[in-house]
Amino acid sequence: MDFYTLFKFLHVLTAVAWVGGGMTLLVSSIVTMRSQGDEAVLRSLDTMNGLGKIWFIPASLLTVIFGAVATTFGGLWGDMWVILGLLGFLNTFLTGLLFIEPKGKQIAALMEAGNTPQAVAEGRKLLSVGKFDYTVMLLIVADMVLKPMWSDFIVIAIFAIVLIAGFVTFMLPALRGEPDAAAA
């Protein structure tokens, strides 16, 4: 086995931990809210928040590090799919930094203040941001599997359409302060 294969394996392994774990928690939160009511989702969001620093951040950073090492060993830095993957990671990193973490802190403060109804409303918005984040994550997975080249206009167009649809459906309502109607 060569170093490229070893680091590609480590990249995929940590990506599974990152993307799979987050997708499971997101779906769990949605199912919980639909079956047990809005307040139950706060428990799910608390779990997500608790795992953020000990699971998701390390898994995401290791995914990027192992991917960068594999890319270096494979001589792939000029490939479009590598650049798209890095842009996708940057997007999810910024979404977490600029939206998910501050919204999580706001929800915790609302809960401490005893304002559960507002915390639930903000939690619904946070789930909407999470849905957009995982739209991007699934696009990254598709990118890593399909490995589009600069000439693959149809694949790139489909990626763009999915990204725009995810933004309009999930992120834009959260930015406007609207609750996620699809989660109800």
N, C-alpha and C positions, 0 to 999 in steps of 0.2 A: 504494500500500500504506500502511495506517495503522500506528501504533505497536502497537496491540493485536495485529494479525496478525504483525508482525515479532517481538514478544516471545513470542507463542504458538509460532511456528516455532522460535525459540531454545530455548524450554522443551521442546518435543518432541525436538529434536535432542540436547540434553544428557540428556534422559531415556532416549533410545535408547542413548546411550553408557554411561550408568549401569546401567540395567536389563539391556540386552542383553549388555554386557560381563560383568557379574556372573553372569548366567544361563549364559552360555557357559562361564565358568570353573567354576561349580558342577557343571554337567553333565559337563564334562571331568574334574573330580576324581572324580566318581562312576564314570564309565566307566573311568578309569585304575585306580581301586581294584579294580573288579570284574575287569578284565582282567590287571592286572600285580601285584596284591597290595597289602596294606595299606601297606607301606613306600613304595610309589610315590606314594601320595596325599600324603605329606609334601612331595614336590617340588611338587605342585600347590598345596598350602596355602602353601608358601613363595612361589610366584608370586603367589597372591592377596594375601598379606601385603605383598609388595613393591609391588603395584599399588594398594594401599589408599590410601596418602597421595598418590601422584602421579596417580592416575586416578579412583578411585571417590569419594573425599571431594570433590575439586574438581567432578566431574560432578554429584554429588548436590546440592552447595551451589548450583551454577549453575542446576540444574533448579528448585530452590526459589526462587531469586532471580528468574529469568526468569518463572516461574509467578506470583510475587507481583506483578511489574510488569504482566504481561498481565492478571491479575485486577483490578488497580487500573484499568488503561485500559478494561477491559471492564465495570467496575462489578459484579463478581461475588462480592464478599466475603460476602454473606449466603446464597449458594447452598450447599446441603448438600454437594454433591459437592466443593466447594472445601474445606470444613471437614473432610470425611472424608479427602481427599487430604493435608491438613496433619497430621491425626492419624496417618495411615499413615506419613508421613515421620518424624514424631516417634518412632513405634514403631521404625522401622528405625534411626534415629539412636541411640536408647537401646539397642537390641539390639547395635549395633556398639560403642558406648561401654562398656556394662556386661558384655557377654558375648564378642563376637568378638575385640576387641582384647586383653582380659586373657587369654583362652584361647590366642590366638596367641603372646603373650609366654610363657605357661606352656609351650607346646609347644617354643618356641625354647630355653628354659632346659633342658628335658628332653633335647633333642637335644645341647646343649652338654655336658650331664652324661653323655652316652652312654647314656641310658635310652630307647632307641628303642622298645621294646615299650610303655612307658607313653606316649610321645609319639604313637604310632600310636593307642592307645586314646583319648587326648585329641583327636587329630585326627578320629576318627570322631564324637565328641561335637560338635566344632566344625562338622563337615559337617551334623549334625542341626540345629544352631542356624541354619546357613546356609539350610537347606531351609525352616525356619519363616520366616526373614527374606524369602526369595523368595516364600513364600506370601503374605505381606503385600504385597510389591512387585507381584505379579500382581493382587492385589485393588485396589491403587492404580491400576494400568493399567485394570482393568475399571471402576473408579469414574470415571476420566477419560473413558472412552469412553461409558459408559452415562449418566453425569451424573444420578444419582438425585436426586429432589427429596424434600422432607420427607414427602410423601404416598406415596412408592414403598415401601410396607411389604414387599412380596415381595422386591424387590431387596435391601433392607437386611437382611432375614432371611437371604437366601442368603449375603450377605457375612458375616454373623455366624456362620452355620453353617460356612462355609469357614474363617474365622479360628479358631474353636474347634477344628475338626477338625485344622487345622495345628498349633495349640498342643499338643493332646493327642498327636498323632502324632509331632511332631518336637521341640518345645521341652521338653515335660514330661519325656521320657526323658533329655534332656541335663541338665536341672536336677537330676534324681534321680541323675545320674552313670552312667546306663546307656548303653552304646554303641548306635549306630544300627544295629539289626538289618536294616533295609531296605537298607542300603548294602552288606551282605555278599553 
